[in-house]
């Protein structure tokens, strides 16, 4: 895959917030970026079961409000709310834990659509180890896949394992991990802890030793 990592890293807006969910401490990891697309096309790319695997992963189940979905090899859950060409929300259930994902899209200007995703999860040992990048890097990679798909809908989805070990892929993953570390520092996390978590996240995705 031939692309400029910095171009995609700089296109992403990252945020971290600390809050309560169901009376327990939680984190909300948010990301957004702008795409050259129509609202109809972006909505179709994100919600159509035939198109989702071209940039993300196969998703089965009943993709309707109240229906249960399953991402192949990953999380499943319930679609809680869905308003066409506007937003949807779902539970994200994996490894016995439940978190929550909210996706919104909107028209920015002629030919450009904004897309945002917020993943809220209860704080845990997993957060202490990997921080915001635990979900942030994965979702940012998905946003990258979506950008590549929209630019070339007939193109093949890159192999993510090969991507993660390529020079461009490592640059993207390290840049994303560092970006999430900075977002976590902005949210109030002690800098040394946030940077250490970002380093562990990058190592997890690339298979490199923790520096």
C-alpha positions in Angstrom: 0.0 0.0 0.0 1.5 3.3 -1.1 0.3 6.2 1.0 1.6 9.1 3.2 1.3 8.2 6.9 1.5 11.8 8.0 -1.3 12.9 5.7 -3.7 10.4 7.4 -2.4 11.1 10.9 -2.8 14.8 10.6 -6.4 14.3 9.2 -7.5 12.7 12.5 -8.9 14.6 15.5 -8.4 12.7 18.8 -9.9 13.4 22.2 -10.1 11.6 25.6 -12.6 12.4 28.4 -13.0 10.9 31.8 -16.6 10.5 33.0 -19.0 8.1 34.8 -21.0 5.4 33.1 -23.6 3.5 35.2 -22.0 5.0 38.3 -18.5 3.8 37.5 -15.4 5.6 36.3 -15.1 5.4 32.5 -13.2 6.8 29.6 -14.6 8.2 26.3 -12.1 7.9 23.4 -13.3 10.1 20.5 -12.0 10.4 16.9 -13.2 12.3 13.9 -12.1 13.2 10.4 -13.4 14.6 7.2 -13.9 12.5 4.0 -14.4 13.5 0.4 -17.8 11.7 -0.2 -21.5 12.2 -0.3 -23.6 11.6 2.8 -25.3 8.7 1.1 -22.1 7.0 0.0 -20.4 7.3 3.4 -23.5 6.0 5.2 -23.5 3.0 2.8 -19.9 2.3 3.3 -20.3 2.3 7.1 -23.6 0.4 7.4 -23.9 -1.9 4.3 -22.9 -5.5 5.2 -21.5 -6.0 1.7 -19.2 -2.9 1.9 -18.0 -3.0 5.5 -15.6 -5.9 4.8 -13.9 -3.9 2.1 -12.4 -1.6 4.7 -13.1 -3.1 8.1 -14.1 -6.8 8.7 -17.0 -9.0 7.9 -20.1 -8.2 10.1 -23.0 -10.6 10.4 -26.3 -10.6 12.2 -29.4 -8.3 12.1 -28.1 -4.8 11.3 -31.3 -3.1 12.4 -32.2 -1.3 15.7 -32.5 -3.9 18.4 -30.7 -6.5 16.3 -27.5 -8.3 17.3 -24.4 -8.0 15.2 -21.1 -9.9 15.2 -17.8 -8.7 13.9 -15.8 -11.6 12.6 -13.0 -12.5 15.0 -13.9 -9.5 17.2 -16.7 -8.0 19.2 -20.5 -8.4 19.0 -23.4 -6.6 20.5 -26.7 -4.9 20.1 -27.6 -2.0 17.8 -29.3 0.4 20.2 -30.3 3.2 17.9 -30.0 4.1 14.2 -31.1 7.1 12.2 -30.2 6.8 8.5 -27.5 9.1 7.2 -27.1 10.6 10.7 -26.0 8.4 13.6 -26.1 5.0 15.2 -25.2 3.6 18.6 -24.4 0.0 19.7 -22.9 -2.1 22.6 -19.4 -3.5 22.0 -19.2 -6.8 23.8 -15.8 -8.6 23.9 -14.0 -10.9 26.4 -16.8 -10.6 28.9 -16.7 -6.8 28.9 -19.3 -4.4 27.5 -18.5 -0.9 26.2 -20.5 1.5 24.0 -19.8 2.9 20.6 -21.6 6.0 19.0 -21.1 7.0 15.4 -22.2 10.3 13.8 -21.9 11.8 10.4 -22.8 15.2 9.0 -22.4 17.4 5.9 -19.4 19.9 6.3 -19.3 21.5 2.9 -19.9 20.6 -0.7 -18.3 17.3 -1.3 -17.1 16.7 2.3 -18.7 14.7 5.1 -17.5 14.6 8.7 -17.5 11.3 10.6 -17.0 10.9 14.4 -16.8 7.8 16.7 -16.9 7.8 20.5 -16.0 4.5 22.3 -16.9 4.6 26.0 -15.6 2.0 28.4 -15.3 1.4 32.1 -11.8 2.0 33.4 -9.9 -1.3 33.9 -6.4 -2.9 34.1 -6.4 -2.9 30.3 -6.8 0.9 30.3 -3.9 1.2 32.8 -1.7 -0.9 30.6 -2.5 0.5 27.1 -4.5 3.7 27.7 -6.5 5.5 25.0 -4.6 3.7 22.3 -6.1 0.4 23.3 -9.2 1.3 21.2 -8.0 4.5 19.6 -5.3 3.0 17.3 -7.7 0.2 16.2 -10.4 2.7 15.3 -8.0 5.1 13.7 -6.7 2.2 11.5 -10.4 1.5 10.5 -10.8 5.2 9.6 -7.7 4.9 7.4 -9.2 1.8 5.7 -12.4 3.7 5.1 -10.5 6.6 3.5 -8.7 4.2 1.2 -12.0 2.5 0.3 -13.8 5.7 -0.5 -10.9 6.8 -2.7 -11.0 3.5 -4.6 -14.2 1.5 -3.9 -13.1 -1.3 -6.2 -9.7 -1.7 -4.7 -8.6 -4.6 -2.5 -8.5 -4.2 1.3 -4.8 -4.2 2.5 -3.7 -7.0 4.7 -3.5 -5.5 8.1 -0.8 -7.8 9.4 1.5 -7.0 6.5 0.6 -3.3 6.9 1.6 -3.3 10.6 5.1 -4.6 9.8 5.8 -2.4 6.8 7.7 0.8 7.2 4.7 3.0 6.4 2.5 0.9 8.7 4.9 1.1 11.6 5.1 4.9 11.1 1.3 5.2 11.1 0.9 3.0 14.2 3.6 4.8 16.1 2.2 8.2 15.1 -1.3 7.2 16.1 -0.1 5.8 19.5 1.8 9.0 20.2 -1.3 11.0 19.2 -3.4 9.1 21.7 -0.8 9.5 24.4 -0.9 13.3 23.8 -4.7 13.3 23.9 -4.7 11.4 27.2 -2.2 13.9 28.6 -4.5 16.7 27.5 -7.3 15.0 29.4 -5.3 15.0 32.6 -3.3 11.8 32.7 0.3 12.1 34.0 2.6 12.4 31.1 5.0 9.6 31.9 2.2 7.1 32.4 0.4 8.2 29.2 3.6 7.9 27.1 4.5 4.5 28.6 1.0 3.2 27.7 1.4 4.6 24.2 4.6 2.7 23.8 3.0 -0.5 24.9 0.2 0.0 22.4 2.5 0.6 19.5 4.5 -2.5 20.4 1.3 -4.6 20.6 0.2 -3.6 17.1 3.6 -3.8 15.4 5.0 -6.8 17.3 8.1 -4.8 18.3 9.7 -4.9 21.7 8.6 -2.2 24.2 11.2 0.5 24.1 
